Amino acid sequence: MKHFVFALAMLQALCLCAQTTGVVVDENKQPLPAATVSLYRMGEEKTMTGVMTDSLGQFELGTQKGQDYVITISFMGYTPQHIECRNVPGKFELGTIAMEPESQTLSGVTVTASSVIRKADRQIVIPSQLQRKTSSNGVALLQHLQLSRISVNTLNGSVTTTTGDAVELRINGVKAEIQDVKALQPADVLKVEYHDNPGLRYGNVSAVIDIILKEKTAGGNVSGELMNTINPLGIGDYQLSSNYHAGKSSVKASVNWNRRDLNWYRENTESFNATSPAIENQEIGQKTKAKYDNVNLSVGYDYTNGGNQLSVTFRDLYNKTPNSVSDRNSLLEQEGTTYTVTDRTRTNSNSPSLDVYYQREFAKDKHLYLDLTGTYINSASHRLYRQADGTDTQKITSDVDGDKYSAIAEAIYEQNVKDSRFSFGLRHQQSHTRNIYTGTDSSTVKMNNNETYAFGEWYSKLGRFDYTLGLGVMRTHLSQGGAKQDKYILRPTIQLGYRFGNHVRVRYKGYIGGYAPSLSDLSDVEQQIDIYQLRRGNPNLHTVTFYSNEFSLSVDTKWFSAEWFTRYSYDDKPFMEQTTYEDGMYIRSYANQKGFHRLNSQVSIQAQPWAEHLMIQVTPYVNRYISKGNDYTHTHTNWGVRGNLMAMYNNWYMGANVETSFHNLWGETINKDEASHSLVAGYNRERWGVELQFQNIFSSHYEMSVENRSRLAPYRQLMWSKNLCRVFGIDVHFNLDFGKHRSQAEQRIKNSDTDAGIMSGAK
């Protein structure tokens, strides 16, 4: 009888049990893993139970049939959702719950450890409070985050992938320059969206880092940063930024001044083998100055009304280079005769542009983005090459005056449909170039160039499997004189991903792309390099088709993560260098060659042995290149390793970086960067901070080299400087807020044109 009563009680309890399930997604209808789901009995404040959403945003709660509950869903950066559930049935499905970005500044909220949410096409990284308060600017914050496959150099102000590719930077979805990111205050950063597997929407760039800022109320801000080296005194980077908001309008302005004033030594060994006997030249480098100043100015006005925005921005980039990094003073030894060689190039350019942007939100899952950018580039260059033996002097001069006008128009439409997303867009660039060459060789080049690109892309998922399918079409057109050239390239893309449990993920990406020659390579101009060589343009160069396959396997835990990434790519008929001998001169030009193979593979290992206070990252890598020309084949393998360490405590931080020499083969030339190391240490407060920077403190000199393997005219150049070793710099910054901040949107598209199209005869 007792057993019967017990069984009856158990049956009754089972009948009263309920199961409540749901799926949590973000504002883009994408799954939101690691969101906190808490269960309360209605009328009570004590939490009954709590769970975290899985990698697909799903959760499951154990409830009782017929009871009343409140379910609270929270996630950093989003407004908490409170859902009342009355008289819960036996099986209760809440369905899809969309979270909305928080409209306040999140003051008082502390993230005790950085949170990483891995999605199919990106990683969402929420910086911790410690990472924010120990970072002086947006670039320093990226360095503290230690993103996989990303290399951040705060001294040079550069962000690249560890395979040497450029990274596209964005702020709230809009393309940004490194100076824009440097102007950001880390306290204003809500999250960082790291697109380590971007698709056609981004033009198949290697990586995209999109920094999402907190929304603001009315008010303003003035911030500045001054970095200058003490040893030597020739490196400086200074920035001043401000913004002000009133009602639905806002104005912003920033100016950045970057300067270098250093001394270089350039050694050069070259052979000219077309004659018998061959000519052997040995240049012994003498001290040579390298100096430049870059000023980047931006002034903008924004009008925002809900999800709609109009933005007008004027930009101007001014460059003055009285002493190029390619300049050299040397003593040339040739068959017992000593010559003095002087090579000087002086350039300056001014590039004003106007960017008009419009954003329309039809609904929360439907957006249209329009952008129109007009740019004018005025550039001038003067080069003087002199070779003398005491009795005879030979000079080569070259002056170039260039003007370029361009316009870029782009339109993109995006829409979310349940668990899927599709987007399509159209981009067109039209430019006209007129360059006048005078000096030893004189000519005038007029060129019209346009490029049109259209794409469509679809993203969806099935359980733990996700996929992206895209198709793009690119058309390039060139006219110079009576010659015209048209090229069409089909650009399909496929991305596949699968997650095993919550810690292991495998991904594949394959795509076909293309790229066009630079305007300087396409011009029908000859520029003499020295008394033996001249550089010649080639109007017959064709656009290149590019094939790429990427594979990655990642393992992520709370304190340890590892990723194996490998990429194989092939350029079909790329325009690479071609050396010929004509009428006693060696001609350096470019031609469409047979093909180029590239294999990059690396393993990135990251550990946090002391919570968020200490992060260690080690990345061994190998690069393999095979360059197949019409009359040459060259191969090269580069093994290396990178190591990073970041330590943070209270307002103090210290970072260290070590890199072996990175090599790159293209055509017949191998470029070898310097093996480098750096150390930073700083103290940061809300309104001010100071950082000490040390670069190559254990090196006697900084060295880079270039090796050319041409059969006719091989050479090896060695560039070194004592000014870029044992570098000691001080970085001081300040940040002043006034008033209250209001919501501020940013444009999603920003285009720019920086190719002046001038050919250089520098060696």
C-alpha positions in Angstrom: 0.0 0.0 0.0 2.9 2.4 0.9 4.4 1.7 -2.5 1.1 2.5 -4.2 0.8 5.8 -2.4 4.4 6.7 -3.3 3.9 5.9 -6.9 0.7 7.9 -7.0 2.5 10.9 -5.5 5.3 10.6 -8.0 2.8 10.4 -10.9 1.0 13.6 -9.6 4.4 15.4 -9.4 5.3 14.5 -12.9 1.9 15.7 -14.2 2.6 19.0 -12.5 6.1 19.4 -14.1 6.4 21.8 -17.0 9.2 22.6 -19.4 9.7 26.2 -20.6 12.0 26.8 -23.7 13.0 29.7 -25.9 15.6 31.1 -28.2 17.4 34.5 -27.5 18.6 36.5 -30.5 20.2 39.9 -30.9 19.0 43.0 -32.9 20.0 41.3 -36.1 18.1 38.1 -35.4 21.3 36.2 -34.8 21.6 33.7 -31.8 22.9 35.3 -28.6 24.9 32.7 -26.7 25.8 33.1 -23.0 22.8 35.3 -22.2 21.6 34.8 -18.6 18.1 33.5 -18.2 16.7 33.7 -14.6 13.5 32.3 -13.2 11.4 34.0 -10.5 8.1 33.0 -8.9 5.8 35.9 -9.5 5.7 38.3 -6.6 9.1 37.1 -5.2 12.5 38.6 -5.6 14.6 35.5 -5.0 15.9 33.6 -8.0 14.6 30.1 -8.2 17.0 29.0 -10.9 19.1 30.3 -13.7 20.7 29.1 -16.9 22.9 30.3 -19.8 21.8 30.2 -23.4 23.8 27.7 -25.5 25.7 28.5 -28.8 22.4 28.6 -30.7 20.8 31.0 -28.2 18.6 28.3 -26.8 17.6 27.7 -23.2 15.4 25.3 -21.2 13.9 25.9 -17.7 12.2 23.5 -15.4 8.8 24.9 -14.2 5.6 23.6 -12.6 2.3 23.4 -14.4 -0.3 26.0 -13.4 2.2 28.3 -11.7 3.0 32.0 -12.3 6.5 33.0 -13.1 8.7 35.9 -14.3 11.6 35.1 -16.6 14.4 37.7 -16.9 16.8 37.6 -19.8 19.9 39.8 -19.5 23.1 40.3 -21.5 25.8 43.0 -21.3 24.9 45.9 -23.7 21.3 44.9 -24.1 18.1 46.0 -22.3 16.9 43.2 -19.9 13.7 41.4 -21.0 11.1 40.6 -18.3 8.5 38.1 -19.4 5.5 37.2 -17.3 4.2 33.6 -17.6 0.9 32.9 -15.9 -0.7 29.5 -15.5 2.2 27.8 -17.2 1.0 24.8 -19.3 2.8 21.4 -19.3 5.0 22.4 -22.2 5.6 26.1 -22.7 7.5 27.5 -25.7 8.3 31.2 -25.5 9.6 31.2 -29.1 12.2 33.7 -30.3 13.0 36.6 -27.9 14.8 39.6 -29.5 17.1 41.7 -27.3 17.4 45.4 -27.9 20.7 47.3 -27.5 20.7 49.3 -24.3 20.1 53.0 -24.8 21.9 54.2 -21.7 25.7 54.5 -21.1 25.7 51.5 -18.8 27.2 53.6 -16.0 27.8 51.6 -12.9 27.8 48.2 -14.8 31.0 46.3 -14.4 32.1 43.5 -16.7 34.6 41.5 -14.5 36.1 39.6 -17.5 36.0 40.1 -21.2 33.2 38.0 -22.8 33.6 36.4 -26.3 30.6 35.2 -28.2 31.5 33.2 -31.3 29.0 33.4 -34.2 29.2 32.0 -37.7 30.6 35.1 -39.3 32.1 37.0 -36.4 33.2 37.1 -32.8 31.5 39.6 -30.4 34.0 40.7 -27.8 32.8 42.7 -24.8 35.8 44.4 -23.1 36.1 44.0 -19.4 36.2 47.0 -17.1 39.9 46.4 -16.5 40.7 46.3 -20.2 38.8 49.6 -20.7 40.4 51.5 -17.9 43.9 50.4 -18.7 43.6 51.5 -22.4 44.5 55.0 -23.5 42.6 54.9 -26.8 40.8 52.6 -29.2 44.0 51.1 -30.8 45.4 50.3 -27.3 42.1 48.6 -26.4 42.4 46.4 -29.5 45.9 45.5 -28.4 44.7 44.6 -24.9 41.9 42.3 -26.4 44.6 40.1 -28.1 42.3 39.1 -31.0 43.3 35.9 -32.8 45.2 36.5 -36.1 45.4 40.3 -35.4 48.7 42.2 -34.9 48.5 45.7 -33.3 51.5 48.0 -33.2 50.8 51.0 -31.1 54.1 52.7 -31.9 53.5 52.6 -35.7 49.8 52.9 -35.3 49.0 49.9 -37.5 46.5 47.0 -37.3 47.1 44.1 -39.7 46.5 40.3 -39.8 49.3 38.1 -38.8 49.6 37.0 -42.4 50.5 40.6 -43.3 47.1 41.6 -44.9 45.4 44.9 -44.2 42.5 44.9 -41.7 39.4 47.0 -42.5 38.5 49.1 -39.5 34.9 50.3 -38.8 33.2 52.3 -36.1 29.5 51.5 -35.7 29.5 49.9 -39.1 31.2 52.8 -41.0 34.7 52.4 -42.5 37.3 54.3 -40.4 40.9 55.2 -40.5 43.4 54.3 -37.8 43.3 57.9 -36.6 39.5 57.6 -36.1 40.0 54.5 -33.9 42.8 56.2 -32.0 40.4 59.1 -31.2 38.0 56.7 -29.4 37.7 56.6 -25.7 37.7 53.0 -24.4 35.0 53.8 -21.9 32.6 54.5 -24.8 33.2 51.1 -26.4 30.2 48.8 -25.9 31.6 45.8 -27.8 33.9 44.9 -30.7 32.6 42.8 -33.5 35.6 40.9 -35.1 34.7 39.5 -38.5 37.4 37.0 -39.0 35.5 35.4 -41.8 33.9 38.3 -43.8 31.9 37.8 -47.0 31.0 39.7 -50.1 29.3 42.5 -48.1 32.9 43.5 -47.1 34.5 42.7 -50.5 36.2 39.6 -49.2 38.8 41.5 -47.2 40.9 39.4 -44.8 39.4 40.7 -41.6 37.0 43.4 -40.4 37.0 45.0 -36.9 33.8 46.9 -36.1 33.9 48.9 -32.9 30.4 49.5 -31.5 30.0 52.6 -29.3 27.6 53.2 -26.5 24.7 55.5 -27.3 25.0 59.1 -25.9 22.8 62.0 -24.8 23.4 65.7 -25.5 26.8 67.1 -24.7 30.3 67.0 -26.0 33.8 65.8 -25.6 37.4 67.1 -26.2 40.3 64.6 -26.3 43.9 64.7 -27.3 47.0 62.5 -27.5 50.6 63.4 -27.8 53.3 60.8 -28.5 56.9 61.6 -29.0 60.1 59.6 -28.9 63.0 60.8 -26.7 65.5 58.6 -28.4 65.5 59.6 -31.2 63.5 62.8 -31.3 62.3 62.2 -34.8 59.1 60.2 -34.3 55.8 61.9 -33.2 52.1 61.3 -33.4 49.7 64.0 -32.2 45.9 64.0 -32.3 43.1 66.4 -31.2 39.4 65.4 -31.5 36.1 67.0 -30.4 32.4 66.5 -30.9 29.1 68.2 -29.8 25.5 67.1 -29.8 22.4 69.3 -29.8 18.9 67.8 -30.4 19.0 65.5 -33.5 22.2 67.2 -34.8 25.8 66.7 -34.0 29.1 68.1 -35.3 32.6 66.5 -35.0 36.1 67.4 -35.9 39.5 65.8 -35.6 43.1 66.5 -36.7 46.1 64.1 -36.6 49.7 65.0 -37.3 52.1 62.1 -37.8 55.8 62.8 -38.4 59.1 61.1 -39.0 62.7 62.5 -39.1 65.3 59.7 -39.1 68.6 58.7 -40.6 68.9 55.6 -42.8 71.8 53.6 -44.4 71.1 51.8 -47.7 73.5 49.2 -49.0 73.1 47.8 -52.5 74.7 45.0 -54.4 73.7 44.5 -58.0 74.7 42.6 -61.2 74.0 43.3 -64.8 74.4 40.1 -66.7 73.3 40.9 -70.3 76.8 41.9 -71.4 80.1 40.1 -71.2 81.8 40.7 -68.9 78.9 41.4 -66.5 78.9 44.6 -64.5 79.2 44.2 -60.7 78.2 47.1 -58.5 78.8 47.4 -54.8 77.3 50.4 -52.9 78.5 51.2 -49.4 75.8 53.2 -47.6 76.3 56.6 -46.2 74.0 58.4 -43.7 70.8 59.6 -45.4 67.8 61.5 -44.0 64.2 60.2 -44.2 61.6 62.7 -43.3 57.8 63.2 -43.8 54.8 64.9 -42.3 51.2 63.7 -42.6 48.2 65.8 -41.5 44.7 64.2 -41.6 41.8 66.6 -41.0 38.1 65.6 -40.7 35.0 67.8 -40.1 31.5 66.4 -40.2 27.8 67.1 -39.5 25.2 64.4 -38.7 21.4 64.6 -38.5 19.7 61.5 -37.0 16.0 60.8 -36.6 15.4 57.3 -35.3 17.0 54.8 -37.6 17.4 57.3 -40.4 20.5 59.4 -40.8 22.1 62.0 -43.0 25.8 62.6 -42.7 28.1 65.1 -44.5 31.9 64.8 -43.9 34.8 66.8 -45.3 38.2 65.2 -45.2 41.6 66.4 -46.2 44.9 64.4 -46.2 48.1 66.4 -46.7 51.5 64.8 -47.1 54.9 66.5 -47.3 58.0 64.3 -47.8 61.1 66.3 -48.3 63.3 63.2 -47.9 61.9 59.9 -49.1 62.6 56.6 -47.4 64.0 55.5 -50.8 66.7 58.3 -50.8 70.3 57.2 -50.5 73.9 58.5 -50.3 76.4 55.9 -51.1 79.9 55.1 -52.5 79.7 52.9 -55.6 82.6 50.5 -56.2 82.9 49.3 -59.8 86.0 47.6 -61.2 88.4 49.7 -59.1 86.6 53.0 -59.6 84.7 54.7 -56.8 81.7 56.8 -57.6 79.6 59.0 -55.3 75.9 58.4 -55.7 73.1 60.7 -54.5 69.4 59.8 -55.0 66.8 62.3 -53.8 63.0 62.2 -54.1 60.8 65.1 -52.8 57.0 64.7 -52.9 53.9 66.4 -51.6 50.2 65.8 -52.1 46.8 67.2 -51.0 43.6 65.1 -51.1 40.4 66.9 -50.1 37.2 64.8 -50.3 33.5 65.2 -49.5 31.4 62.2 -48.3 27.6 62.4 -48.3 25.9 59.5 -46.6 22.2 58.5 -46.1 20.8 55.6 -44.1 17.1 54.6 -44.2 15.5 52.1 -41.8 12.3 50.7 -43.2 12.0 48.3 -40.3 14.2 46.9 -37.6 15.2 44.1 -40.0 15.3 46.1 -43.3 18.0 48.7 -44.0 19.1 50.7 -47.0 22.5 52.5 -47.1 23.6 55.0 -49.7 27.0 56.8 -50.0 28.5 59.2 -52.5 32.2 60.3 -52.2 34.0 62.8 -54.4 37.8 63.1 -54.2 40.5 65.4 -55.8 44.1 64.4 -55.5 46.8 66.9 -56.4 50.4 65.5 -56.2 53.8 66.6 -57.2 57.1 64.8 -57.2 60.7 65.8 -57.9 63.6 63.3 -58.2 67.3 63.9 -58.7 69.8 61.1 -59.3 73.5 62.0 -59.5 76.5 59.6 -60.1 80.0 61.2 -60.2 83.6 59.9 -60.2 85.4 63.3 -59.6 85.8 64.1 -63.3 82.4 63.3 -64.8 78.9 63.7 -63.4 75.8 62.0 -64.8 72.4 63.3 -63.7 68.8 62.1 -64.1 65.9 64.4 -63.2 62.2 63.8 -63.1 59.3 66.0 -62.2 55.7 64.8 -62.0 52.6 67.0 -61.6 49.4 65.0 -61.1 45.7 65.6 -60.9 43.1 63.0 -60.3 39.3 63.4 -60.0 37.1 60.5 -58.8 33.6 59.7 -57.6 32.4 56.6 -55.7 28.8 55.7 -55.4 27.5 52.7 -53.4 24.1 51.3 -52.4 23.5 48.3 -50.1 20.2 46.7 -48.9 20.0 44.2 -46.0 17.1 42.3 -44.6 16.7 39.6 -42.0 14.2 36.8 -42.5 13.8 34.6 -39.3 17.1 32.8 -38.9 18.4 34.0 -42.3 19.8 37.2 -43.8 20.3 38.4 -47.3 21.9 41.5 -48.7 22.7 42.9 -52.1 24.6 46.0 -53.3 26.0 47.9 -56.2 29.2 50.0 -56.2 30.7 52.2 -59.0 33.9 54.2 -59.1 34.7 56.6 -61.9 38.1 58.5 -62.1 40.0 60.7 -64.5 43.8 61.1 -64.2 46.2 63.6 -65.8 49.9 63.4 -65.0 52.6 65.5 -66.6 56.1 64.1 -66.6 59.1 66.4 -67.3 62.9 66.1 -66.9 65.2 63.5 -68.5 62.0 61.9 -70.0 58.9 63.9 -70.7 55.3 62.9 -71.4 51.7 63.6 -70.6 49.3 60.8 -69.5 45.5 61.1 -69.6 43.6 58.1 -68.3 39.9 57.3 -67.6 39.2 54.4 -65.3 36.0 52.9 -63.8 35.1 49.8 -61.8 31.6 48.4 -61.2 30.8 45.8 -58.6 27.5 44.1 -57.8 26.8 41.3 -55.3 24.2 39.3 -53.6 24.7 37.2 -50.4 22.5 34.8 -48.4 23.2 33.5 -44.8 21.3 30.8 -43.0 21.8 28.0 -40.5 20.5 24.5 -39.7 21.0 23.6 -36.1 24.8 23.6 -35.5 25.5 24.0 -39.2 25.7 27.5 -40.8 26.4 28.5 -44.4 26.8 31.6 -46.6 26.3 31.7 -50.3 27.3 34.7 -52.4 27.7 35.8 -55.9 29.4 39.0 -57.2 30.2 40.4 -60.6 33.0 42.9 -61.2 33.7 44.9 -64.4 36.8 47.1 -64.9 37.2 49.6 -67.8 40.3 51.5 -68.8 40.8 54.0 -71.7 44.2 55.7 -72.4 44.6 57.6 -75.6 43.0 55.4 -78.3 43.4 52.1 -76.3 40.5 50.6 -74.3 40.3 47.6 -72.1 37.3 45.8 -70.5 37.3 42.9 -68.1 34.5 40.9 -66.3 35.1 38.7 -63.3 32.6 36.4 -61.6 33.1 36.4 -57.8 31.3 33.4 -56.1 31.7 32.8 -52.4 30.8 29.9 -50.1 31.3 29.7 -46.3 30.5 26.6 -44.2 30.7 26.2 -40.4 29.9 23.6 -37.8 30.2 23.6 -34.0 30.8 20.5 -32.0 29.4 21.1 -28.6 30.2 24.5 -27.0 34.0 24.5 -27.4 35.1 23.2 -30.9 34.3 24.8 -34.2 35.4 24.1 -37.8 35.0 26.5 -40.7 35.7 26.6 -44.4 35.6 29.6 -46.8 36.2 29.5 -50.6 35.9 32.4 -53.0 37.0 33.8 -56.3 37.9 37.5 -56.5 39.9 39.8 -58.7 42.0 43.0 -58.7 43.0 45.6 -61.2 46.5 47.1 -61.8 47.4 50.4 -60.3 47.2 53.5 -62.4 50.9 54.0 -62.3 51.6 50.5 -63.7 49.1 51.0 -66.5 50.6 54.3 -67.8 52.6 54.3 -71.0 55.5 56.2 -69.3 59.2 55.6 -69.0 61.2 56.9 -66.0 65.0 56.4 -65.9 66.1 54.8 -62.6 69.9 55.2 -63.1 72.4 55.0 -65.9 71.8 51.3 -66.3 68.0 50.9 -65.8 64.6 52.5 -66.5 61.1 51.8 -65.3 58.3 51.4 -68.0 54.6 51.2 -67.6 52.4 48.7 -69.4 49.0 49.7 -70.7 48.3 46.1 -71.7 48.1 44.8 -68.2 44.9 42.9 -67.5 42.8 42.5 -64.3 43.7 39.4 -62.3 41.4 36.6 -61.1 42.2 35.4 -57.6 41.2 32.0 -56.0 41.3 31.4 -52.2 40.5 28.5 -49.8 40.6 29.0 -46.0 40.2 26.4 -43.3 40.2 26.9 -39.5 39.7 24.6 -36.5 39.3 26.3 -33.1 39.0 25.2 -29.5 37.8 27.6 -26.8 37.5 27.3 -23.1 37.4 29.8 -20.3 41.1 30.1 -19.7 42.6 28.6 -22.9 41.9 28.8 -26.6 43.7 27.6 -29.8 43.1 28.0 -33.5 44.7 26.4 -36.5 44.2 28.5 -39.6 45.5 27.7 -43.1 44.9 29.5 -46.4 45.9 28.5 -49.9 45.4 31.0 -52.7 46.2 31.2 -56.4 46.5 34.3 -58.6 45.9 33.5 -62.3 48.0 35.5 -64.6 49.0 38.2 -62.0 50.9 41.3 -63.1 54.4 40.8 -61.7 57.7 42.2 -62.5 59.5 41.5 -65.8 63.1 42.5 -66.6 64.4 42.8 -70.2 67.4 44.3 -71.9 66.9 46.7 -74.8 69.4 49.1 -76.5 71.9 48.9 -73.7 69.3 49.5 -70.9 67.7 47.1 -68.4 63.9 47.6 -68.5 62.0 47.1 -65.2 58.3 46.6 -66.0 55.3 44.5 -65.1 53.6 41.9 -67.2 50.8 39.3 -66.7 52.8 36.2 -65.7 51.7 32.6 -65.5 50.6 32.3 -61.8 51.4 32.8 -58.1 50.7 30.2 -55.3 50.6 31.2 -51.7 50.2 29.0 -48.6 49.9 30.5 -45.1 49.4 28.3 -42.0 49.6 29.2 -38.3 48.6 28.0 -34.9 47.5 30.6 -32.4 47.6 29.5 -28.7 46.2 31.8 -26.0 46.2 31.3 -22.3 44.9 33.3 -19.3 46.7 31.8 -16.3 45.7 34.7 -14.0 42.1 35.5 -15.0 41.9 38.7 -16.9 45.1 40.1 -15.4 47.5 38.1 -17.6 47.1 37.1 -21.2 49.7 35.2 -23.2 49.5 34.5 -26.9 52.0 32.5 -29.0 51.6 32.0 -32.8 54.1 29.9 -34.8 53.6 30.2 -38.6 54.9 29.1 -42.0 54.5 30.9 -45.3 55.2 29.2 -48.6 55.4 31.0 -52.0 55.7 29.8 -55.5 56.1 32.5 -58.2 55.7 31.3 -61.8 56.7 33.9 -64.4 56.7 33.6 -68.2 60.5 33.0 -68.0 61.2 32.4 -64.3 60.1 30.3 -61.3 61.0 31.2 -57.8 60.1 29.6 -54.4 60.5 30.7 -50.9 59.5 29.3 -47.4 59.4 31.5 -44.3 59.1 30.0 -40.8 58.4 32.3 -37.9 56.8 32.9 -34.5 55.0 35.8 -32.8 54.6 36.2 -29.0 52.4 38.6 -27.0 52.0 39.2 -23.3 49.6 41.6 -21.7 49.4 42.2 -17.9 46.9 44.5 -16.2 46.2 45.4 -12.6 44.1 48.3 -11.3 45.1 51.2 -13.5 48.5 49.8 -14.4 49.4 47.7 -17.4 52.3 46.3 -19.3 52.6 44.7 -22.7 55.4 42.9 -24.6 55.6 41.7 -28.2 58.3 39.6 -30.0 58.2 38.8 -33.8 60.7 37.0 -36.0 61.3 38.3 -39.5 58.3 38.1 -41.8 59.1 37.4 -45.5 57.0 38.0 -48.6 57.8 36.9 -52.1 56.1 38.5 -55.1 57.3 38.1 -58.7 61.1 37.9 -58.5 61.5 39.9 -55.2 61.6 38.8 -51.6 61.0 41.5 -48.9 62.2 40.6 -45.4 61.0 42.7 -42.5 63.0 43.2 -39.3 62.8 40.8 -36.4 61.4 43.1 -33.7 60.4 43.3 -30.1 58.6 46.0 -28.1 57.5 46.8 -24.6 54.9 49.2 -23.3 54.0 50.2 -19.7 51.5 52.7 -18.5 49.1 54.2 -16.0 45.7 55.2 -17.1 42.9 57.2 -15.4 39.5 58.3 -16.7 40.6 61.8 -17.7 44.3 61.3 -18.3 47.0 58.7 -18.7 50.7 58.2 -19.6 52.5 55.4 -21.4 56.1 54.5 -21.8 57.1 52.8 -25.1 60.2 50.8 -25.9 61.1 49.4 -29.3 63.9 47.0 -30.2 65.8 47.9 -26.9 68.0 44.8 -27.2 69.0 45.5 -30.8 72.1 47.4 -32.1 70.4 48.4 -35.3 67.1 48.0 -37.2 67.4 46.1 -40.5 65.2 45.3 -43.5 66.3 43.7 -46.8 65.1 43.2 -50.4 66.4 40.4 -52.6 65.7 40.3 -56.4 66.4 37.0 -58.2 66.2 38.3 -61.8 68.4 36.4 -64.2 69.4 39.5 -66.1 69.8 42.0 -63.3 69.6 40.6 -59.7 70.2 42.8 -56.7 70.2 42.8 -52.9 69.3 45.9 -50.9 69.9 46.3 -47.2 68.3 49.2 -45.3 69.3 49.8 -41.7 69.1 52.5 -39.1 70.2 53.1 -35.6 67.3 55.5 -35.1 64.8 52.6 -35.0 66.5 50.5 -32.3 66.5 51.3 -28.5 63.6 53.6 -29.2 62.1 55.2 -26.1 58.9 57.2 -26.4 56.3 58.8 -24.1 52.6 58.9 -24.8 50.3 61.4 -22.9 46.6 61.7 -23.4 43.6 63.6 -21.9 39.8 63.3 -22.2 37.4 66.0 -21.1 33.6 65.5 -21.2 31.0 68.2 -20.9 27.3 68.1 -20.7 25.2 64.9 -21.2 25.6 62.7 -24.2 22.8 61.7 -26.5 22.3 58.8 -29.0 24.7 59.1 -31.9 24.5 56.9 -35.0 27.4 56.4 -37.4 27.2 55.9 -41.2 27.6 52.3 -42.4 29.6 53.1 -45.6 32.6 55.3 -46.1 34.5 55.3 -49.4 37.8 56.9 -50.2 40.3 57.2 -53.1 44.1 57.4 -52.4 45.7 56.2 -55.6 47.3 59.2 -57.3 48.5 57.1 -60.3 52.1 58.5 -60.4 55.0 56.3 -61.5 58.1 56.5 -59.5 61.6 56.0 -60.9 63.1 55.5 -57.4 65.4 52.5 -57.0 
